């Protein structure tokens, strides 16, 4: 039963951190960095 409780708390903590990242606008920053890295690999950026 302890394992299930620990897994539940970790899932709740993970969901809270994902929600905080979305609230702070991090998906846009991650997308911009990914596009920049991709363009550098191709040789355009």
KAHU-V851510 format. One line per field, one symbol per residue. ss: DSSP state (@ for helix, = for strand, . for the rest). A space follows every 10 residues. Layout:
ss=???
This chain:
ss=.@@@@@@@@@ @@@@@@@@@@ @@@..@@@@@ @@@@@@@@@@ @@...
